């Protein structure tokens, strides 16, 4: 998530795209069949490859959990939405949505790491517990 989110930061803050500062601009000059800029196409390729791999990893590599079916469904729906937003040329709004989605994913993964790290080697680590609780709270608010 960090790589794709960092690339989203680059696209939204260090290029000529005004989408973050002027959200309605995602719909300006939209027309059917318009070209997708190469840098946005790269972002879509990164996202599609990540979610494609996530489907494979959840189905064949990860430990099967009671929420694995939900995760598979989430990845399939997300990949479908990304593909359709690209195919129908809603890539401008898509890049903004992907950025906002990834910022929450970075926070969620960091929180999950702290949940896993709070008990290591039979020892309780209070700092990881505090960080995971704060992360859960801030994720709930930001999501």
Residue frames as a rotation matrix with the C-alpha (Angstrom) as fourth column:
UNK 1
0.563 0.827 0.000 0.00
0.827 -0.563 0.000 0.00
0.000 0.000 -1.000 0.00
UNK 2
0.347 -0.470 -0.811 2.80
0.301 -0.763 0.571 2.39
-0.888 -0.443 -0.124 0.83
UNK 3
-0.713 -0.648 0.270 4.24
0.430 -0.100 0.897 2.29
-0.554 0.755 0.350 -2.70
UNK 4
-0.323 0.656 0.682 0.91
0.864 -0.090 0.496 2.91
0.386 0.750 -0.537 -4.43
UNK 5
0.671 0.557 -0.489 -0.04
0.721 -0.644 0.254 5.57
-0.174 -0.524 -0.834 -1.89
UNK 6
-0.059 -0.790 -0.610 3.32
0.313 -0.595 0.741 7.31
-0.948 -0.147 0.283 -2.38
UNK 7
-0.807 -0.173 0.565 2.77
0.583 -0.075 0.809 7.27
-0.097 0.982 0.162 -6.14
UNK 8
0.213 0.955 0.205 -0.69
0.918 -0.267 0.292 8.74
0.334 0.126 -0.934 -5.52
UNK 9
0.468 -0.158 -0.870 0.93
0.493 -0.771 0.405 11.53
-0.734 -0.618 -0.283 -3.49
UNK 10
-0.643 -0.765 -0.023 3.25
0.353 -0.323 0.878 12.21
-0.679 0.557 0.478 -6.41
UNK 11
-0.568 0.464 0.680 0.35
0.768 0.004 0.640 12.35
0.294 0.886 -0.358 -8.89
UNK 12
0.428 0.903 -0.047 -1.92
0.844 -0.381 0.377 14.50
0.322 -0.201 -0.925 -6.75
UNK 13
0.788 -0.110 -0.606 0.61
0.349 -0.731 0.586 16.90
-0.507 -0.673 -0.538 -5.24
UNK 14
-0.073 -0.942 -0.329 3.63
-0.012 -0.329 0.944 17.07
-0.997 0.073 0.013 -7.55
UNK 15
-0.695 -0.057 0.717 2.08
0.704 0.153 0.694 17.06
-0.149 0.987 -0.066 -11.03
UNK 16
-0.951 0.293 0.103 -0.35
-0.234 -0.894 0.382 19.34
0.204 0.339 0.918 -12.82
UNK 17
-0.360 0.873 -0.329 -3.44
0.483 0.476 0.735 17.38
0.798 0.106 -0.593 -11.74
UNK 18
-0.666 0.121 0.736 -5.70
-0.500 -0.805 -0.320 19.59
0.553 -0.581 0.597 -9.56
UNK 19
-0.080 0.800 -0.594 -7.91
0.051 0.599 0.799 16.74
0.996 0.034 -0.088 -8.31
UNK 20
-0.322 -0.065 -0.945 -7.01
0.888 0.325 -0.325 16.91
0.328 -0.943 -0.047 -4.63
UNK 21
-0.864 -0.101 -0.493 -7.37
0.323 -0.862 -0.391 20.68
-0.386 -0.497 0.777 -4.27
UNK 22
-0.485 0.727 -0.485 -10.32
-0.826 -0.563 -0.018 20.98
-0.287 0.392 0.874 -6.65
UNK 23
-0.639 0.164 0.751 -12.32
0.009 0.978 -0.206 17.73
-0.769 -0.125 -0.627 -6.47
UNK 24
0.493 0.870 -0.010 -14.98
-0.040 0.012 -0.999 18.75
-0.869 0.493 0.041 -9.03
UNK 25
0.120 -0.528 -0.840 -12.16
-0.922 -0.373 0.103 19.03
-0.368 0.763 -0.532 -11.58
UNK 26
-0.636 -0.336 0.695 -12.15
-0.155 0.938 0.312 15.23
-0.756 0.090 -0.648 -11.87
UNK 27
0.086 0.778 0.622 -15.17
0.671 0.416 -0.613 15.64
-0.736 0.470 -0.487 -14.16
UNK 28
0.385 -0.005 -0.923 -13.95
-0.449 -0.875 -0.182 18.62
-0.807 0.484 -0.339 -16.21
UNK 29
-0.072 -0.418 -0.906 -13.30
-0.990 -0.081 0.117 17.85
-0.123 0.905 -0.408 -19.88
UNK 30
-0.476 -0.030 0.879 -14.51
-0.160 0.986 -0.053 14.26
-0.865 -0.166 -0.474 -19.53
UNK 31
0.152 0.571 -0.807 -15.49
-0.978 -0.030 -0.205 12.62
-0.141 0.821 0.554 -22.80
UNK 32
0.796 0.250 0.552 -16.17
-0.217 0.968 -0.126 9.09
-0.566 -0.019 0.824 -23.88
UNK 33
0.819 -0.480 0.313 -13.06
0.568 0.608 -0.554 7.31
0.076 0.632 0.771 -25.13
UNK 34
0.804 -0.557 0.208 -10.62
-0.544 -0.831 -0.119 9.95
0.239 -0.017 -0.971 -23.92
UNK 35
0.182 -0.844 -0.504 -6.97
0.048 0.519 -0.853 8.96
0.982 0.131 0.135 -23.55
UNK 36
0.968 -0.012 -0.252 -5.68
0.252 0.097 0.963 7.94
0.013 -0.995 0.097 -20.13
UNK 37
0.552 -0.823 0.131 -2.43
-0.764 -0.562 -0.316 9.74
0.333 0.074 -0.940 -19.29
UNK 38
0.165 -0.582 -0.796 0.51
-0.082 0.796 -0.599 7.35
0.983 0.164 0.084 -18.96
UNK 39
-0.782 -0.532 0.323 1.27
-0.339 -0.071 -0.938 8.26
0.522 -0.843 -0.125 -15.34
UNK 40
-0.124 0.821 0.557 -2.33
-0.961 0.041 -0.274 7.54
-0.248 -0.569 0.784 -14.30
UNK 41
0.626 0.301 -0.719 -2.31
-0.569 0.808 -0.157 4.32
0.534 0.507 0.677 -16.35
UNK 42
-0.379 -0.836 -0.398 0.77
-0.151 0.480 -0.864 3.24
0.913 -0.267 -0.308 -14.37
UNK 43
-0.705 0.193 0.682 -1.08
-0.708 -0.155 -0.689 3.87
-0.027 -0.969 0.246 -11.11
UNK 44
0.406 0.914 -0.021 -3.97
-0.908 0.401 -0.120 1.75
-0.101 0.068 0.993 -12.37
UNK 45
0.334 -0.378 -0.864 -1.55
-0.335 0.809 -0.483 -1.01
0.881 0.451 0.143 -13.41
UNK 46
-0.753 -0.633 0.178 -0.01
-0.343 0.147 -0.928 -1.00
0.561 -0.760 -0.328 -9.93
UNK 47
-0.386 0.688 0.614 -3.41
-0.870 -0.049 -0.491 -1.20
-0.308 -0.724 0.618 -8.26
UNK 48
0.595 0.643 -0.483 -4.74
-0.778 0.611 -0.145 -3.92
0.201 0.462 0.864 -10.57
UNK 49
-0.012 -0.673 -0.739 -1.62
-0.228 0.722 -0.653 -6.03
0.974 0.161 -0.162 -10.12
UNK 50
-0.822 -0.275 0.499 -1.80
-0.519 -0.002 -0.855 -5.64
0.237 -0.961 -0.141 -6.35
UNK 51
-0.070 0.885 0.461 -5.45
-0.890 0.154 -0.429 -6.68
-0.451 -0.440 0.776 -6.12
UNK 52
0.545 0.172 -0.820 -4.94
-0.641 0.716 -0.276 -9.49
0.540 0.677 0.501 -8.65
UNK 53
-0.460 -0.786 -0.413 -2.12
-0.194 0.543 -0.817 -10.84
0.867 -0.296 -0.402 -6.50
UNK 54
-0.688 0.248 0.682 -4.25
-0.721 -0.132 -0.680 -10.37
-0.078 -0.960 0.270 -3.38
UNK 55
0.469 0.869 -0.159 -6.93
-0.883 0.465 -0.062 -12.62
0.020 0.169 0.985 -4.87
UNK 56
0.354 -0.425 -0.833 -4.34
-0.232 0.823 -0.518 -15.31
0.906 0.376 0.193 -5.61
UNK 57
-0.686 -0.715 0.137 -2.62
-0.276 0.082 -0.958 -14.94
0.673 -0.694 -0.254 -2.24
UNK 58
-0.337 0.639 0.691 -5.86
-0.925 -0.087 -0.371 -15.07
-0.177 -0.764 0.620 -0.27
UNK 59
0.651 0.692 -0.311 -7.09
-0.749 0.651 -0.119 -18.12
0.120 0.311 0.943 -2.16
UNK 60
0.785 -0.328 -0.526 -3.87
0.044 0.876 -0.480 -20.15
0.618 0.354 0.702 -2.35
UNK 61
-0.159 -0.987 -0.023 -1.12
0.182 -0.007 -0.983 -18.80
0.970 -0.161 0.181 -0.11
UNK 62
-0.429 0.017 0.903 -2.61
-0.745 -0.572 -0.343 -17.35
0.510 -0.820 0.258 3.08
UNK 63
-0.975 0.210 -0.068 -3.85
0.201 0.721 -0.663 -19.32
-0.091 -0.661 -0.745 6.03
UNK 64
-0.410 0.898 0.161 -7.56
0.241 -0.063 0.968 -19.84
0.879 0.436 -0.190 5.50
UNK 65
-0.986 0.132 -0.100 -9.54
0.050 -0.335 -0.941 -17.84
-0.158 -0.933 0.324 8.07
UNK 66
-0.282 0.957 0.064 -13.23
0.786 0.269 -0.557 -17.40
-0.551 -0.107 -0.828 8.73
UNK 67
0.431 0.439 -0.788 -13.14
-0.031 -0.866 -0.499 -14.03
-0.902 0.240 -0.360 6.90
UNK 68
-0.619 -0.768 0.166 -11.20
0.116 0.120 0.986 -15.30
-0.777 0.630 0.015 3.86
UNK 69
-0.224 0.621 0.751 -14.33
0.969 0.228 0.100 -15.47
-0.109 0.750 -0.652 1.69
UNK 70
0.769 0.495 -0.404 -15.12
0.493 -0.862 -0.118 -11.85
-0.407 -0.109 -0.907 2.58
UNK 71
0.050 -0.842 -0.536 -11.54
-0.167 -0.537 0.827 -10.84
-0.985 0.048 -0.168 1.73
UNK 72
-0.677 -0.239 0.696 -11.76
0.566 0.435 0.700 -12.63
-0.470 0.868 -0.159 -1.62
UNK 73
0.272 0.877 0.396 -15.03
0.962 -0.231 -0.149 -10.87
-0.039 0.421 -0.906 -2.38
UNK 74
0.657 -0.098 -0.747 -13.54
0.165 -0.948 0.270 -7.52
-0.735 -0.301 -0.607 -1.33
UNK 75
-0.386 -0.905 -0.177 -10.55
-0.069 -0.163 0.984 -7.99
-0.920 0.392 0.001 -3.66
UNK 76
-0.531 0.273 0.802 -12.72
0.821 0.401 0.407 -9.13
-0.210 0.874 -0.437 -6.59
UNK 77
0.593 0.805 -0.012 -15.12
0.789 -0.584 -0.191 -6.18
-0.161 0.103 -0.982 -6.18
UNK 78
0.437 -0.506 -0.744 -12.24
-0.028 -0.834 0.551 -3.72
-0.899 -0.220 -0.379 -5.81
UNK 79
-0.651 -0.705 0.279 -10.47
0.211 0.185 0.960 -5.08
-0.729 0.684 0.028 -8.90
UNK 80
-0.175 0.693 0.699 -13.75
0.983 0.162 0.085 -4.89
-0.054 0.703 -0.710 -10.84
UNK 81
0.761 0.467 -0.450 -14.34
0.493 -0.867 -0.067 -1.27
-0.421 -0.171 -0.891 -9.78
UNK 82
-0.016 -0.856 -0.517 -10.79
-0.125 -0.511 0.850 -0.30
-0.992 0.078 -0.099 -10.73
UNK 83
-0.719 -0.262 0.644 -11.11
0.519 0.413 0.748 -1.99
-0.462 0.872 -0.161 -14.14
UNK 84
0.161 0.871 0.463 -14.48
0.987 -0.144 -0.073 -0.40
0.003 0.469 -0.883 -14.88
UNK 85
0.678 0.050 -0.734 -13.36
0.226 -0.963 0.144 3.08
-0.700 -0.263 -0.664 -13.81
UNK 86
-0.435 -0.876 -0.209 -10.43
-0.097 -0.185 0.978 2.72
-0.895 0.446 -0.004 -16.19
UNK 87
-0.636 0.199 0.746 -12.49
0.720 0.501 0.480 1.24
-0.278 0.842 -0.462 -19.03
UNK 88
0.380 0.876 0.298 -15.16
0.919 -0.394 -0.014 3.95
0.105 0.279 -0.955 -18.82
UNK 89
-0.226 -0.673 0.705 -12.51
0.599 -0.666 -0.444 6.66
0.768 0.322 0.553 -18.46
UNK 90
0.845 0.417 0.336 -13.32
-0.042 -0.573 0.818 7.73
0.534 -0.705 -0.466 -14.91
UNK 91
0.228 -0.876 -0.424 -9.61
0.789 0.422 -0.447 7.57
0.571 -0.233 0.788 -14.18
UNK 92
-0.381 -0.374 0.845 -9.48
-0.090 -0.895 -0.437 11.13
0.920 -0.243 0.308 -12.81
UNK 93
0.381 0.568 0.729 -11.93
-0.828 -0.141 0.543 10.43
0.411 -0.811 0.417 -10.01
UNK 94
0.873 -0.051 -0.485 -10.45
0.131 0.982 0.133 6.94
0.469 -0.179 0.865 -9.68
UNK 95
-0.099 -0.993 -0.067 -6.97
0.443 0.017 -0.896 8.20
0.891 -0.119 0.438 -8.88
UNK 96
-0.371 0.064 0.926 -8.39
-0.662 -0.718 -0.216 10.39
0.652 -0.693 0.309 -6.11
UNK 97
0.700 0.687 0.195 -10.46
-0.653 0.506 0.563 7.51
0.288 -0.522 0.803 -4.70
UNK 98
0.622 -0.533 -0.573 -7.46
0.385 0.846 -0.370 5.15
0.682 0.010 0.732 -4.82
UNK 99
-0.422 -0.794 0.438 -5.33
0.002 -0.484 -0.875 7.67
0.907 -0.368 0.205 -2.95
UNK 100
-0.125 0.460 0.879 -7.94
-0.913 -0.400 0.080 8.11
0.389 -0.793 0.470 -0.22
UNK 101
0.873 0.419 -0.248 -8.46
-0.332 0.885 0.327 4.34
0.356 -0.203 0.912 -0.01
UNK 102
0.319 -0.839 -0.440 -4.73
0.409 0.541 -0.735 3.64
0.855 0.054 0.516 0.25
UNK 103
-0.392 -0.465 0.794 -4.14
-0.486 -0.628 -0.608 6.15
0.781 -0.624 0.021 3.05
UNK 104
0.404 0.604 0.687 -6.58
-0.913 0.219 0.344 4.18
0.058 -0.766 0.640 5.19
UNK 105
0.900 -0.099 -0.425 -4.97
0.018 0.982 -0.189 0.89
0.436 0.163 0.885 4.16
UNK 106
-0.130 -0.988 0.084 -1.52
0.026 -0.088 -0.996 2.11
0.991 -0.127 0.037 5.24
UNK 107
-0.330 0.075 0.941 -2.96
-0.867 -0.417 -0.271 3.05
0.372 -0.906 0.203 8.62
UNK 108
0.722 0.677 0.143 -4.87
-0.686 0.672 0.279 -0.23
0.093 -0.300 0.949 8.92
UNK 109
0.639 -0.538 -0.550 -1.81
0.193 0.804 -0.563 -2.37
0.745 0.253 0.617 8.13
UNK 110
-0.419 -0.795 0.439 0.34
-0.251 -0.363 -0.897 -0.42
0.873 -0.486 -0.048 10.61
UNK 111
0.004 0.530 0.848 -2.33
-0.992 -0.106 0.070 -0.95
0.127 -0.841 0.526 13.28
UNK 112
0.897 0.340 -0.281 -2.54
-0.337 0.940 0.061 -4.68
0.285 0.040 0.958 12.48
UNK 113
0.116 -0.938 -0.327 1.24
0.114 0.340 -0.933 -4.99
0.987 0.071 0.147 12.83
UNK 114
-0.563 -0.323 0.761 1.05
-0.628 -0.432 -0.647 -3.47
0.537 -0.842 0.040 16.29
UNK 115
0.519 0.765 0.382 -1.75
-0.853 0.438 0.282 -5.85
0.048 -0.472 0.880 17.26
UNK 116
0.809 -0.251 -0.532 0.46
0.062 0.936 -0.346 -8.77
0.585 0.247 0.773 16.21
UNK 117
-0.135 -0.990 0.046 3.53
0.137 -0.065 -0.988 -7.32
0.981 -0.127 0.145 17.96
UNK 118
0.183 0.200 0.962 1.93
-0.793 -0.548 0.265 -6.62
0.581 -0.812 0.058 21.34
UNK 119
0.705 -0.063 0.706 2.56
-0.457 0.721 0.520 -10.24
-0.542 -0.690 0.480 22.40
UNK 120
0.532 -0.626 -0.570 6.01
-0.539 0.268 -0.798 -11.43
0.652 0.732 -0.195 21.31
UNK 121
-0.375 -0.775 -0.508 7.88
-0.123 0.585 -0.801 -14.35
0.919 -0.238 -0.315 22.79
UNK 122
0.034 0.491 -0.870 5.36
0.818 0.487 0.307 -14.67
0.575 -0.722 -0.385 25.60
UNK 123
-0.647 -0.309 -0.697 5.98
0.668 -0.670 -0.323 -11.06
-0.367 -0.675 0.640 26.66
UNK 124
0.497 0.855 0.146 3.33
0.860 -0.463 -0.216 -8.31
-0.118 0.233 -0.965 26.61
UNK 125
-0.699 -0.700 0.148 4.49
0.716 -0.682 0.150 -5.04
-0.004 0.211 0.977 25.02
UNK 126
-0.009 0.758 -0.652 2.40
0.684 -0.470 -0.557 -2.14
-0.729 -0.451 -0.515 26.27
UNK 127
-0.486 -0.225 -0.844 3.60
-0.293 -0.869 0.400 0.38
-0.823 0.442 0.357 23.65
UNK 128
-0.986 0.131 -0.100 2.36
-0.048 0.355 0.934 -1.82
0.158 0.926 -0.344 20.80
UNK 129
-0.390 0.892 -0.228 -0.98
0.919 0.362 -0.158 -2.22
-0.058 -0.271 -0.961 22.61
UNK 130
-0.060 0.328 -0.943 -1.35
0.308 -0.892 -0.330 1.56
-0.949 -0.310 -0.048 22.99
UNK 131
-0.741 -0.283 -0.609 -0.40
-0.447 -0.468 0.762 2.17
-0.501 0.837 0.221 19.35
UNK 132
-0.899 0.434 0.058 -2.84
0.358 0.653 0.668 -0.49
0.252 0.621 -0.742 18.14
UNK 133
-0.141 0.881 -0.451 -5.69
0.902 -0.073 -0.426 1.02
-0.408 -0.467 -0.784 20.20
UNK 134
-0.162 0.008 -0.987 -4.96
-0.111 -0.994 0.010 4.52
-0.981 0.111 0.162 18.91
UNK 135
-0.933 -0.241 -0.267 -4.69
-0.292 0.073 0.954 3.15
-0.211 0.968 -0.138 15.37
UNK 136
-0.639 0.763 0.095 -8.04
0.767 0.622 0.160 1.40
0.063 0.175 -0.983 15.68
UNK 137
0.070 0.666 -0.743 -9.68
0.626 -0.609 -0.487 4.59
-0.777 -0.431 -0.460 16.93
UNK 138
-0.296 -0.241 -0.924 -8.18
-0.391 -0.852 0.347 6.83
-0.871 0.464 0.158 14.24
UNK 139
-0.999 -0.008 0.054 -8.93
0.043 0.481 0.876 4.29
-0.033 0.877 -0.480 11.51
UNK 140
-0.341 0.939 -0.042 -12.57
0.915 0.321 -0.246 4.15
-0.218 -0.123 -0.968 12.63
UNK 141
0.169 0.366 -0.915 -12.81
0.241 -0.915 -0.322 7.95
-0.956 -0.166 -0.243 12.50
UNK 142
-0.477 -0.475 -0.740 -11.01
-0.519 -0.527 0.673 8.36
-0.709 0.705 0.005 9.16
UNK 143
-0.943 0.130 0.306 -12.80
0.300 0.729 0.615 5.53
-0.143 0.672 -0.726 7.41
